[in-house]
Amino acid sequence: MNGLHIGMAATVLIFGVIPVTAALFFYKLRTRQMETLLKLADSGARLDPETIRLMTGASNSYKTDYKWGLLWLALGIPVTLGLWVTSGPNEAIWGLIPIAFGIAFLVAGKLRLRGAAEDPTAPSPAQ
């Protein structure tokens, strides 16, 4: 196998198989959650927003934004440094994209926390 085949295989794996597998997994997960909610609704159980949030795992917390921001930063910093060392500063610019995502999530988390503190009807930030 020459270098071209290895590159093509890596590209197909990274941009094809792994995302499709993840998408199918989350689709099946969401489908099962919706089936469970429909069964609860059909049985006459009380479905308030808190129950639905707990069942679906939906989290609109600032902590979620912080976690995603730190994850993107943890990915972006080594990629940027690795590209800088191996290819120089012209290629290292591409590593700034995940760093920008990380910073954006951290800022969004901070703004969400500030918005929750100013809105007395919003759920508490401890959730």
N, C-alpha and C positions, 0 to 999 in steps of 0.2 A: 504494500500500500504506500503510495507516495504522499507527499505533503498535501496535495490538493484534495485527495480523498479524506484525509484526516480532518482538514479544515471544513469540508462540506459536511462530514458526519457530525462534527461538533456544532456547526451552525444549525443543522436540522434538529439535533438533540436539544440545544438550548432554546431555539426559537419555535420549535414545533412540538416535539413530544412532551416536554416538561410542562409548558403552559396548557396544552390541551388536556393532559392528565389532571392538572390542578383544576382547570375549569370544570371538567366532568365530576371530579370529587365534590367541589363546592355546589355544583348543580344538584347532585344527588342529596347532599346534606340539606340544602334549602328545600328540596322537594319533600323530604321526610319531615322536616319541621312544619311545612305547610299542611301536610297530611295529618300530622298530630293536632295542629290547631283546628283543622276542619272537624276532626273527630270530637274534639272537646266542644266545639260550637254545636255540633249535631246532638251531643249528649245533654246540652243545656247548661254546661258549666259557665261560670262567670268569667268573661275574658275582658279584663280591664287592661289599660296600656302597660301597666307594670308587669302583668303576667305575660303578655306578648313579648315584651322586651326581654324578660328572663328566658322565655322559651326559644326565642330566635338568637339570643346572644348579642343583640344589637347594643352597641355601646357608643353613646355620643359624649363621652367624657373627655376632658382635656388630657387625661392620662393616656388615652389611646393615641392622641396626636403626639404626645411626647414620646411614646414608645416607637411610633413610626418614624419620627424625626431622628431619634437616636439610632434606629436601625439603618436609615439611609445614610446618616453620617458615618456610622461604623462601616458601611460598604464603600462610601465615596472616598474617604480619606486614604485607605490603603490602595484603592484603585488609582487615585491621583498620584500618590507617591510612587507606586510601581510603574506607572506610565512615565512619570518624570525621570526616574532612574534609568529605565530601559530605552525610552524613545526620545526623551528631551521634553522641553516645555511646550513645544507646539502640539504634541499628542496628549500631553497631560491636561489640556483644556477640556477634553472629553470627560475626564474624571470629575470635573466640577459640576456636571449635571446632577449626579446623585447627592452631592453636597448641597446644591441649591434646593433639591427636594427636601432634604433633612432640615435645612434652615427654615423652609416654608412651613413644614409641619410644626416645628418648634414655635414659630411665630403664631400659627393658627391655634395651637394649644394655649399659648399665653393670652391671645385675644378671646378665646372661648372661656377661659377662667375669669378674665376681667368682665366679660359679658354676663357670666353667671353671677358674679358678685354684685353687679349693678341691677340685675333683674330679680326682684324678690319672689316672683312666681316660678322661676326656673328651679329645677331640681338641684339639690345641694352638690357642690363639687366633690364631695367625699365619695360619690357613687362611682 
